[in-house]
Amino acid sequence: MSGIKSTTNLWTAKKWPYRPRPRPNELLTSYLIRIANGLEIKPISFLNAAWGSRQSLLDQDLDNYAPNHVIALLGKGVGVEPDAVHAMTLFEFEGRLNETHIPIGRKAWIMPTTVASNNRKRPGMQFCPTCLARDERPYLRRTWRMAFMTCCIQHGCLLRDRCPYCDQPLHPHLSPSLRHCFRCGRDISKTVDNEKPRFEMIEQQRRFETALEQGWAMLNHRPIYSHLYFCVIRRIAAMFVNGLRAKPFREAVVNQLGGDDSEFEKPTKRQPIEYLGVADRYRLFDLVERTMEDFPHRFVSACRKARLSRSHLIKDMPYVPFVYDEVAKEYLDERPYFPSEAEVMAAAAWLRRTQGRATFRDLKMICGESRAAIYQHMDYERNPATPSRWRVRAFDR
């Protein structure tokens, strides 16, 4: 197919000569690259010929956001419904990974590739060497873009995010094939990692993938929507990486449950977990797995040893799921409790039955600092010439 003319009519008038079927869980860019390889032209030449060079499609993260005209023409060219093309983008996880999918900018759980001049500056595309080696036609999976993905549950091996030979991030659109590095040209699917993930890590990975697929998960023996579940997991993971209490929290977990409490490599003080390399993220989610087992008991114990309160647990969360906040309030809430007026009234009635009167001192011992309610329901021994501001405020209510 080399020598295909780059005319608009050729790409829009009829179906394309090579029309592979999308693979299960395939990423959109992977599908586009497979089409280009089947047509025997470079991916950038294919995109420029079909959609025009002014689109600069490789300067965009098409997996995060594919314009409607790209989806429509691709579906027409390969004979696939636009919905099936759209399902290859990360937008398909809206409502399951995050409540809403933001096409542009930083997104929770989606690892950035930081595209500039068709180059990928960050290792946002992971891969399983064994998957690529055993695929009849290798392709990239959508879930490999997720930050919580650190191992392959099918083959029981760790994922990679760089070429093991030259340490370059994946540039699949520049590679001779999806099995080869664009820089050194070596086969990245033939690398063997002697380190195997713990069985518990594989099971945690399986729970994450199941929650992403089903749209719900179990937390503290209760069902919860998956986007809320992932919101909790991300906050707990961030507590190991950022903040003044991150080191004490890691040490508390490692001393009690094992793991590695060494610092995470980060160029800034507050490092999003999506920017960590796969080795650091594996170490991070190993700590998460040890902490979340038997939730909330291990988690609460580690938080208490690290002197983490409820305010630390819910910091930066756009919304706090009830099942998580319930644990934080019950075990780690350091705010003083202020009884309601009805509770103070009941305490005053009990004191009158048992002691004959409800004095300020007795009510304060029972009810704490709820002064306004206490002054309203206590029994005054005398009427002072100048009432206190608390008494005035109580009876002005």
ChimeraX attribute file (.defattr): number of C-alpha atoms within 10 A of each C-alpha:
attribute: neighborCount
match mode: 1-to-1
recipient: residues
	/A:1	12
	/A:2	8
	/A:3	8
	/A:4	12
	/A:5	11
	/A:6	16
	/A:7	12
	/A:8	13
	/A:9	10
	/A:10	14
	/A:11	19
	/A:12	15
	/A:13	10
	/A:14	12
	/A:15	16
	/A:16	16
	/A:17	12
	/A:18	16
	/A:19	17
	/A:20	14
	/A:21	11
	/A:22	20
	/A:23	15
	/A:24	11
	/A:25	15
	/A:26	19
	/A:27	24
	/A:28	24
	/A:29	23
	/A:30	22
	/A:31	19
	/A:32	19
	/A:33	24
	/A:34	23
	/A:35	22
	/A:36	20
	/A:37	19
	/A:38	15
	/A:39	19
	/A:40	15
	/A:41	17
	/A:42	19
	/A:43	22
	/A:44	18
	/A:45	13
	/A:46	22
	/A:47	21
	/A:48	18
	/A:49	17
	/A:50	19
	/A:51	20
	/A:52	15
	/A:53	14
	/A:54	7
	/A:55	12
	/A:56	14
	/A:57	18
	/A:58	20
	/A:59	14
	/A:60	18
	/A:61	18
	/A:62	17
	/A:63	18
	/A:64	20
	/A:65	16
	/A:66	21
	/A:67	10
	/A:68	11
	/A:69	10
	/A:70	18
	/A:71	19
	/A:72	16
	/A:73	18
	/A:74	23
	/A:75	19
	/A:76	17
	/A:77	19
	/A:78	19
	/A:79	15
	/A:80	18
	/A:81	13
	/A:82	16
	/A:83	12
	/A:84	12
	/A:85	21
	/A:86	21
	/A:87	17
	/A:88	25
	/A:89	21
	/A:90	23
	/A:91	19
	/A:92	15
	/A:93	20
	/A:94	13
	/A:95	16
	/A:96	21
	/A:97	27
	/A:98	21
	/A:99	14
	/A:100	13
	/A:101	18
	/A:102	14
	/A:103	15
	/A:104	10
	/A:105	7
	/A:106	12
	/A:107	16
	/A:108	17
	/A:109	20
	/A:110	22
	/A:111	24
	/A:112	22
	/A:113	20
	/A:114	15
	/A:115	14
	/A:116	11
	/A:117	10
	/A:118	16
	/A:119	16
	/A:120	21
	/A:121	16
	/A:122	19
	/A:123	24
	/A:124	24
	/A:125	25
	/A:126	26
	/A:127	27
	/A:128	24
	/A:129	22
	/A:130	20
	/A:131	17
	/A:132	20
	/A:133	16
	/A:134	10
	/A:135	10
	/A:136	8
	/A:137	12
	/A:138	17
	/A:139	25
	/A:140	24
	/A:141	21
	/A:142	23
	/A:143	20
	/A:144	25
	/A:145	24
	/A:146	19
	/A:147	25
	/A:148	26
	/A:149	24
	/A:150	30
	/A:151	25
	/A:152	20
	/A:153	18
	/A:154	11
	/A:155	12
	/A:156	16
	/A:157	21
	/A:158	24
	/A:159	21
	/A:160	24
	/A:161	22
	/A:162	22
	/A:163	23
	/A:164	18
	/A:165	14
	/A:166	12
	/A:167	13
	/A:168	18
	/A:169	23
	/A:170	28
	/A:171	20
	/A:172	21
	/A:173	22
	/A:174	18
	/A:175	18
	/A:176	13
	/A:177	18
	/A:178	24
	/A:179	22
	/A:180	21
	/A:181	26
	/A:182	20
	/A:183	16
	/A:184	13
	/A:185	15
	/A:186	16
	/A:187	19
	/A:188	23
	/A:189	21
	/A:190	14
	/A:191	16
	/A:192	12
	/A:193	12
	/A:194	8
	/A:195	8
	/A:196	11
	/A:197	18
	/A:198	13
	/A:199	11
	/A:200	13
	/A:201	21
	/A:202	22
	/A:203	13
	/A:204	20
	/A:205	20
	/A:206	17
	/A:207	14
	/A:208	20
	/A:209	16
	/A:210	14
	/A:211	21
	/A:212	22
	/A:213	13
	/A:214	11
	/A:215	18
	/A:216	19
	/A:217	20
	/A:218	13
	/A:219	19
	/A:220	15
	/A:221	11
	/A:222	8
	/A:223	12
	/A:224	19
	/A:225	20
	/A:226	25
	/A:227	23
	/A:228	25
	/A:229	25
	/A:230	23
	/A:231	21
	/A:232	22
	/A:233	17
	/A:234	21
	/A:235	17
	/A:236	20
	/A:237	23
	/A:238	20
	/A:239	20
	/A:240	25
	/A:241	24
	/A:242	18
	/A:243	13
	/A:244	10
	/A:245	17
	/A:246	19
	/A:247	18
	/A:248	18
	/A:249	22
	/A:250	26
	/A:251	21
	/A:252	20
	/A:253	25
	/A:254	18
	/A:255	12
	/A:256	14
	/A:257	13
	/A:258	15
	/A:259	17
	/A:260	14
	/A:261	20
	/A:262	12
	/A:263	12
	/A:264	19
	/A:265	12
	/A:266	15
	/A:267	7
	/A:268	8
	/A:269	9
	/A:270	11
	/A:271	16
	/A:272	19
	/A:273	25
	/A:274	21
	/A:275	20
	/A:276	21
	/A:277	22
	/A:278	23
	/A:279	14
	/A:280	17
	/A:281	20
	/A:282	21
	/A:283	16
	/A:284	24
	/A:285	23
	/A:286	21
	/A:287	23
	/A:288	24
	/A:289	17
	/A:290	20
	/A:291	26
	/A:292	18
	/A:293	14
	/A:294	13
	/A:295	14
	/A:296	17
	/A:297	15
	/A:298	16
	/A:299	19
	/A:300	19
	/A:301	17
	/A:302	22
	/A:303	25
	/A:304	14
	/A:305	14
	/A:306	18
	/A:307	14
	/A:308	21
	/A:309	18
	/A:310	19
	/A:311	14
	/A:312	17
	/A:313	21
	/A:314	18
	/A:315	12
	/A:316	11
	/A:317	12
	/A:318	8
	/A:319	12
	/A:320	16
	/A:321	17
	/A:322	11
	/A:323	17
	/A:324	17
	/A:325	18
	/A:326	14
	/A:327	18
	/A:328	22
	/A:329	14
	/A:330	10
	/A:331	17
	/A:332	21
	/A:333	17
	/A:334	13
	/A:335	10
	/A:336	8
	/A:337	11
	/A:338	14
	/A:339	17
	/A:340	11
	/A:341	16
	/A:342	11
	/A:343	14
	/A:344	26
	/A:345	19
	/A:346	11
	/A:347	20
	/A:348	23
	/A:349	17
	/A:350	14
	/A:351	17
	/A:352	14
	/A:353	11
	/A:354	9
	/A:355	11
	/A:356	11
	/A:357	17
	/A:358	23
	/A:359	19
	/A:360	17
	/A:361	12
	/A:362	17
	/A:363	24
	/A:364	16
	/A:365	9
	/A:366	13
	/A:367	21
	/A:368	16
	/A:369	15
	/A:370	16
	/A:371	20
	/A:372	18
	/A:373	24
	/A:374	28
	/A:375	23
	/A:376	20
	/A:377	23
	/A:378	23
	/A:379	16
	/A:380	13
	/A:381	10
	/A:382	6
	/A:383	7
	/A:384	8
	/A:385	6
	/A:386	7
	/A:387	10
	/A:388	11
	/A:389	10
	/A:390	15
	/A:391	15
	/A:392	14
	/A:393	15
	/A:394	16
	/A:395	12
	/A:396	8
	/A:397	7
